[in-house]
Amino acid sequence: MIIGCGREEQNGRRQTSQEPVAVSLAPSRLDKVRRTIQVVGTLHGDEEAQLSSKVPGRIVKVMVDVGDRVPAGAPLAQIDPTDYQLARRQAQTLLLQTLAKLGLTEMPDESFQPENIPTVQQAKLQADNAEARFRRAEKLFQQQPPLISEQEYEDLKTAAAVARSAYDVALLSARSLVAEARTREAELNLAEQRLADTTIKAPEGNGRQYAIAAKLVSVGEYVKDGTALFTVVADNPIRYRAAVPERYLAQVQRGQQVQVRVEAYAKVFDGVVSRINPQIDRESRSFIVEIDVENPEGLLRPGGFARGAIATRIDENVTFVPEEAVVTFAGIRKVFTVVGNKAVEHQVSIGEKRDGYVEITSGLEGDPQVVVSGVNRLADGVPVLVDGSSS
């Protein structure tokens, strides 16, 4: 921007008369300047997901539409649950039947031992009793002469062996039934999960709010498992991705404050640098930074264009002069001060404008008084007469 272009020295004419030029002075000032890197980029949702059906069925209810905002885990649509309710009931009945065979009313935990099942305990008692009778008979049979017949001895021996075998069979059967019960339990859990999957929900477990970006289903449609139903976006905070020229690599750090602007609103949105891509693009010679921007009202939309100013540092005691103190000729900017009633020329470079003042980036230091009227008639060393009304 050329400042003071209306005051250019016409045709290079300079004041040659030694008569003093009437001028007025105004103070410059020192101020803080926050240095920034200007970037442009695109807004992205912090999380974006396409939600699909996990089970087939007919859609009987849709609770949301495009633009709605829902909390994590909120129901979005309902698939007809009738078939899945029946499947759960069937799995539950089969589990109860298996438990009944074991003499149980509920599923035992992993530490449960089949030896504790009533039928097994009964078989064990019978086997122990038959073994004890056989041991007593054995002692009687071994006496001389034997107190029991050989037939009685063999009958009791066989009875003990049969009872022991019956116990082993009961134990194996119980173990099989426990395994079957666990299988039935898994089938019941699967049936319950499939029933729960008939309700399509927003992603759970992160406490986020989601905006419905797309609704791809209507009531009455039959959907297969894997059919896309909704697209949801978590947009608070929203992520702003911008390309930064390679020369600023050493100046950009995580945690730096960023001011973000979009065309739709006059307000400034505050953000923070959260990620810096370690790789520089070979073609553009720039690197991508991600900036987290708080978006509680949902004003910023994913996919939108935005401009950002990354604050890199704060410079103290920067010189600012009134805008009218800067005169431009042939692309050279000048500011005049007065020393010993003579004009002193300073060739300067300028920076940002602020409240009628212009930042001087080089050529003038401190906060001297500068000429603000009559500057177009001045050259270095020209006598001046300072207006008594000047500050």
KACORUR-V50806 format. One line per field, one symbol per residue. burial: I if it has 9 or more other C-alpha atoms within 8 Angstrom, else O. A space follows every 50 residues. Layout:
burial=???
This chain:
burial=OOOIIOOIIOOOOOIOOOOOIIIIIIIIIIIIOIIIIOIIIIIIIIOIOI IIIIIIIIIIOIOOOIOOOIIIIOIIIIIIIOOIIOIIOOIIOIIIOIII OIIOOOIOOOOOOIOOIOIIIOIIOIIIOIIOIIOOIIOIIOOOOIOIOO OOIOOIIOIIIIIIOIIOOIIOOIIOIIOIIIOIIOIIOOIIOIIOIIII IIOOOOOOIIIIIIIOOOIOOOIIIOOIIIIIIIIIIIIIIIIIIIOIOO OIOIOIIIIIIIOOOOOOIIIIIIOIOOOIOOOOIIIIIIIIIIIOOOOI IIOIIIIIIIIIOOIOOIIIIIIOIIIIIOOOIIIIIIOOIIIIIIIIII OOOOOOIIIIIOIIOIIIIIIIIIIOIIIOOIIIIIIOOOO
